[in-house]
Amino acid sequence: MNDLEAIEQRRARRSYSDTPVDKNTLDHLSSLIDKYNEEADLSITLVLDGSHAFGSFRKSYGMFKNVRSLIALIGKKEDPNLKEKLGYYGELLVLEATKMGLGTCWVGGTFDRGSNFVDVKQDEELVCVIPFGNIVQEKTFKEKLIHKISHRKTKSIEELYASDSPVPQWFIDGMNAVQKAPSAFHLQPIKFEYKSGEVRAFVEDPRFLTDLGIAKSHFSLAAGGSFVFGNHGKFQKNHV
């Protein structure tokens, strides 16, 4: 499975098998985390047993089952692009986990931050977590119910961007991938612009900067290139 296939296959999963993830898979994810931390000056941490972060019904509302391993998305508070960067690199890890047959879920609020499941330095911030595990093949009734309650109608591609001229096919490829990007409550708040031959992405509400990073990662993988970090950051197309 390649990245684009992983974008198609990825679905939020909240129930996992009680069989732990094998060591080779954990080692592979850990090596990627080390690479991304060095590349972006982050402190993303793989937690082998983060089950107590989801042990409180009051915090997780019983929405998760058999959570064991998770990825804690952490970085320096002073980094102005922290949430966007964690969204970008966190989604790359989600897609890698998807390629290895694992289930994942982005979680920003429904976990117990006070359970000390991961070390966070005084100058750092834990933005969100990504539990992952071997998936139960059939979605549970609870997963189906949560999906029905929280999932909104997917926006059309035309609703996600504005342009001042006809757009090239690689831009459409990127927007197709953006359409499939996870976002808080499936609001899809990211806007893309194609103007004077330049592509930029932004959010109007800073609460959605993590979603901005996630959407940028999908667009970059599908369109071939990379974004400058920051709201209204410019896309740089790879040369072939």
C-alpha positions in Angstrom: 0.0 0.0 0.0 1.4 3.4 -1.0 0.6 6.8 0.6 -2.3 7.6 -1.8 -3.9 4.2 -1.1 -3.5 4.8 2.6 -5.3 8.1 2.3 -8.2 6.2 0.6 -8.2 3.4 3.2 -7.7 5.5 6.5 -10.7 5.6 8.8 -10.9 6.6 12.4 -11.1 3.5 14.6 -11.7 3.6 18.3 -11.8 -0.1 19.2 -8.7 -2.3 18.9 -7.9 -6.0 19.3 -6.4 -7.0 22.6 -3.4 -8.4 20.7 -0.5 -6.0 21.1 1.2 -4.4 18.1 4.3 -6.4 17.1 7.8 -5.1 18.0 9.0 -4.7 14.4 6.0 -2.4 13.7 6.6 -0.4 16.8 10.3 -0.1 16.0 9.5 1.2 12.5 7.1 3.9 13.8 9.7 4.8 16.5 12.4 5.4 13.9 10.0 7.6 11.8 9.2 9.6 15.0 12.9 10.1 15.6 13.3 11.3 12.0 10.4 13.8 12.2 11.4 15.1 15.6 14.9 15.9 14.2 13.5 17.4 11.0 10.9 19.7 12.7 12.3 20.2 16.2 9.4 18.3 17.8 9.1 15.9 20.8 6.6 13.4 19.4 6.7 10.3 21.7 5.6 6.8 21.1 3.9 5.5 24.3 3.8 1.7 24.6 1.2 1.7 27.3 -1.0 4.8 27.3 -4.1 2.8 28.4 -4.6 4.9 31.6 -5.1 8.0 29.4 -8.4 6.4 28.3 -9.2 4.6 31.6 -11.5 7.4 32.9 -15.1 7.2 31.6 -15.5 10.8 32.6 -12.7 11.8 30.2 -13.2 9.4 27.3 -17.0 8.8 27.6 -16.4 5.1 27.0 -15.7 5.8 23.3 -12.5 3.8 23.2 -11.8 0.1 23.7 -8.5 -1.8 24.2 -6.3 1.3 23.8 -2.7 0.4 24.6 -0.1 2.1 22.3 -0.4 5.7 21.3 1.6 8.6 19.8 1.7 11.7 21.9 2.1 14.9 19.8 4.4 17.2 21.8 6.5 20.3 21.0 7.8 23.6 22.2 5.2 26.0 23.3 7.1 28.9 21.8 7.0 27.4 18.3 4.5 29.6 16.4 3.7 26.7 14.0 3.5 24.0 16.6 0.0 22.7 16.1 0.3 22.8 12.3 3.6 20.9 12.4 2.2 18.3 14.7 -0.9 17.9 12.4 1.4 17.5 9.4 3.8 14.9 10.9 1.2 13.2 12.9 -0.8 12.5 9.8 2.2 11.1 8.1 2.5 8.7 11.0 -1.2 7.9 10.8 -0.8 7.0 7.1 2.2 4.9 7.8 0.3 3.0 10.5 -2.6 2.5 8.0 -0.1 1.0 5.5 0.8 -1.5 8.1 -2.8 -2.5 8.7 -3.3 -0.6 12.0 -6.3 1.4 13.1 -5.8 5.0 14.4 -7.8 7.9 15.6 -7.0 11.6 16.2 -7.9 12.6 19.7 -7.7 16.2 20.9 -9.9 16.3 24.0 -11.4 13.0 25.1 -8.4 11.6 27.1 -7.0 12.1 30.6 -4.2 14.6 30.3 -3.6 14.4 34.0 -2.9 10.7 34.1 0.9 11.2 33.5 1.1 8.7 30.7 3.9 10.7 29.0 6.6 13.1 30.1 6.0 16.7 29.0 8.6 19.3 29.8 7.7 22.7 31.3 8.4 24.5 28.0 6.4 21.9 25.9 2.8 21.4 25.1 0.9 18.1 24.6 -1.5 19.0 21.7 -3.2 15.7 21.1 -2.7 12.0 20.9 -3.1 9.2 18.3 -4.1 5.8 19.8 -3.3 2.9 17.4 -3.6 -0.8 17.4 -4.6 -3.9 15.6 -8.1 -3.3 14.4 -11.2 -5.3 15.0 -12.3 -6.0 11.5 -16.0 -5.2 12.0 -16.8 -1.8 13.4 -18.5 -2.1 16.8 -22.0 -0.7 17.4 -20.5 2.1 19.5 -18.1 3.1 16.7 -20.9 3.1 14.1 -23.0 5.3 16.5 -20.2 7.8 17.1 -19.6 8.0 13.4 -23.2 8.7 12.8 -23.4 11.4 15.5 -20.1 13.2 14.7 -19.8 12.8 10.9 -21.0 15.6 8.7 -21.6 15.5 5.0 -18.3 15.7 3.1 -17.7 19.0 1.4 -17.3 19.0 -2.4 -13.9 19.9 -3.8 -15.3 23.1 -5.1 -16.3 24.2 -1.6 -12.7 23.7 -0.4 -10.8 26.1 -2.7 -11.0 29.3 -4.6 -9.1 30.1 -7.9 -8.7 33.0 -10.3 -8.0 30.7 -13.3 -8.4 27.1 -14.4 -6.4 24.8 -12.1 -4.0 22.1 -13.2 -4.7 18.4 -12.7 -2.0 18.1 -10.0 -4.0 20.7 -7.9 -7.2 18.6 -8.4 -5.3 15.5 -7.3 -4.2 17.4 -4.2 -7.7 18.6 -3.4 -9.1 15.0 -3.8 -6.7 14.0 -1.1 -7.6 17.0 1.1 -11.3 16.0 0.8 -10.4 12.8 2.6 -8.3 14.4 5.4 -9.6 14.0 9.0 -10.7 17.1 10.8 -12.3 18.0 14.1 -16.0 17.0 14.0 -15.4 16.6 10.2 -15.9 20.4 9.8 -13.3 20.6 7.0 -12.4 24.2 7.9 -9.3 24.4 5.6 -9.4 26.7 2.6 -7.1 26.5 -0.4 -6.3 29.2 -2.9 -4.9 28.9 -6.4 -4.1 32.5 -7.5 -1.6 33.8 -9.9 -0.3 30.3 -10.3 0.4 30.0 -6.5 -1.2 27.6 -4.0 -1.7 28.6 -0.4 -3.7 27.0 2.4 -5.2 28.7 5.5 -7.8 28.5 8.3 -9.8 31.5 9.5 -10.0 30.1 13.1 -6.7 29.3 14.8 -8.3 26.5 16.8 -8.0 24.5 13.6 -4.3 24.8 12.9 -3.7 21.1 13.6 -6.3 20.4 10.9 -4.4 22.7 8.6 -1.3 20.6 9.0 -3.2 17.4 8.3 -4.8 18.8 5.2 -1.4 20.1 4.0 0.1 16.6 4.4 -2.6 15.1 2.2 -2.3 17.7 -0.5 1.6 17.5 -0.5 1.6 13.7 -0.9 -1.0 13.8 -3.8 0.2 16.9 -5.6 3.9 16.3 -5.2 5.6 19.0 -3.2 5.6 20.7 0.2 4.2 23.7 2.0 5.9 26.4 3.9 4.6 26.2 7.5 2.3 28.9 8.6 -1.2 30.1 7.9 -1.3 31.1 4.2 1.9 29.1 3.7 2.9 28.7 0.1 3.0 25.3 -1.7 6.2 24.4 -3.5 5.7 21.9 -6.3 8.4 19.3 -6.9 10.2 19.6 -10.2 10.2 16.5 -12.4 
